[in-house]
Amino acid sequence: MNNSMMRMTEQRALILRILRSTKSHPTADWIYQEARKTMPNISLGTVYRNLRVLSEAGEIMELDFGSGYSRYDGNPDNHYHFECRKCGKMYDVDLDLVNHLDKLVAESLGAIIEEHRLEFYGICRECRNVKN
C-alpha cells in the first residue's frame, strides 16, 4: 500500500503515536493495552488490522523472529536488532552497515538487493550485571 493512499484514522494515528514513543519493540497486546488508556473502546482486532496496514504502508516495521508473535518497531528504516535471551528485551543496533552490506552482496552475486534482515542474540548489559 502506498503512503499517499492510506487514510490516517484516529485509531491508526494513536497506534503510530504509541509505537513512535517507545524503543521497546512492543507486541500487539502491549500496544492494545496502551491504546485502551486513550481509546477504551478500541478492540484487539482493530489494533492488529491497523498494525498490518501501517506495516504494509511502510510506516512501521513488523519483526517476526519465529517466536509465535510479532513485535513492532516505530522506526521503518532498515536497521538491525539485538534480542536478549535472558530478559527478552529488544534493542536497536546503531551501525551504519545496511547499505554497505547490500552493496557487497549485490556486487558478489550480481543481484539487486531489495532488503535484508540481520538479528543479533545474546545477553544484554543489564542481565550481565545482575548477580545471581
C-alpha positions in Angstrom: 0.0 0.0 0.0 1.3 3.4 -0.9 1.6 6.0 1.9 -0.5 8.6 0.0 -3.3 6.0 -0.3 -3.5 5.2 3.4 -6.2 7.1 5.2 -5.0 8.1 8.7 -7.8 7.2 11.0 -7.9 8.2 14.7 -7.1 4.6 15.7 -4.2 4.3 13.2 -2.8 7.7 14.4 -3.0 6.6 18.0 -1.2 3.3 17.3 1.5 5.1 15.3 2.0 7.6 18.1 2.3 4.8 20.7 4.9 3.0 18.6 7.0 6.1 17.9 7.1 7.0 21.6 8.8 3.8 22.6 12.0 2.0 21.8 10.8 -1.3 23.4 9.7 -3.0 20.2 6.3 -4.0 21.8 3.9 -6.8 21.0 0.4 -6.1 19.7 -1.1 -6.9 23.1 1.1 -4.2 24.8 0.1 -1.7 22.1 -3.5 -2.6 22.7 -3.2 -2.1 26.5 -1.6 1.3 25.8 -4.2 2.3 23.2 -7.1 1.5 25.6 -5.8 4.2 28.1 -6.7 6.8 25.4 -9.4 5.0 23.5 -11.1 2.5 25.9 -13.4 1.0 23.2 -10.7 0.0 20.8 -10.6 -3.7 20.1 -7.6 -6.0 19.8 -8.8 -6.9 16.2 -8.6 -3.2 15.3 -5.1 -2.9 16.7 -4.0 -6.0 14.7 -5.6 -4.7 11.5 -4.1 -1.3 11.8 -0.6 -2.7 12.6 -0.9 -4.7 9.4 -1.9 -1.6 7.4 0.8 0.6 8.9 3.4 -2.1 8.2 2.2 -2.6 4.6 2.4 1.2 4.1 6.0 1.3 5.3 5.1 3.4 8.4 6.3 0.8 10.9 8.4 -2.4 10.9 6.9 -5.8 11.9 9.5 -8.0 13.5 8.7 -11.7 13.3 11.5 -13.8 14.8 9.6 -17.1 14.6 8.7 -16.8 18.3 5.0 -17.2 17.7 4.2 -13.5 18.0 5.4 -10.3 16.2 6.9 -7.3 17.8 6.6 -3.8 16.2 9.1 -1.0 15.6 8.0 2.6 15.0 11.2 3.2 13.0 10.5 1.8 9.5 14.1 2.4 8.2 16.0 -0.8 7.7 18.2 -1.4 10.8 19.4 -4.2 13.0 18.2 -5.6 16.3 19.6 -7.3 19.3 17.4 -9.5 21.5 18.4 -10.6 25.0 17.9 -14.3 25.5 17.5 -13.8 29.3 15.1 -10.9 29.7 13.6 -10.8 26.1 14.2 -7.1 25.6 15.0 -5.9 22.1 17.4 -3.1 21.2 18.2 -1.3 18.0 21.8 -1.8 16.9 23.0 1.6 15.5 25.6 0.5 13.0 25.8 2.1 9.5 26.2 -1.2 7.7 22.9 -1.7 6.0 23.8 0.0 2.6 27.3 -1.3 2.7 26.2 -4.9 3.1 23.6 -4.5 0.4 26.3 -3.2 -2.0 28.8 -6.0 -1.1 26.2 -8.8 -1.6 24.9 -7.2 -4.8 28.4 -7.0 -6.3 29.2 -10.5 -5.1 26.1 -12.1 -6.7 25.5 -9.7 -9.5 22.0 -9.3 -8.0 19.7 -6.5 -7.0 19.3 -6.4 -3.2 15.9 -5.1 -2.2 16.3 -5.5 1.5 17.9 -7.8 4.1 17.5 -8.7 7.8 20.1 -9.4 10.4 19.5 -10.0 14.1 21.8 -10.5 17.0 21.1 -12.6 20.1 22.8 -12.8 23.4 22.7 -11.5 27.0 22.2 -7.7 27.4 24.3 -5.4 29.6 21.6 -5.3 32.3 21.3 -9.1 32.6 25.1 -9.5 32.5 25.3 -7.1 35.5 22.7 -9.0 37.6 24.4 -11.1 40.3 22.6 -14.5 40.7 
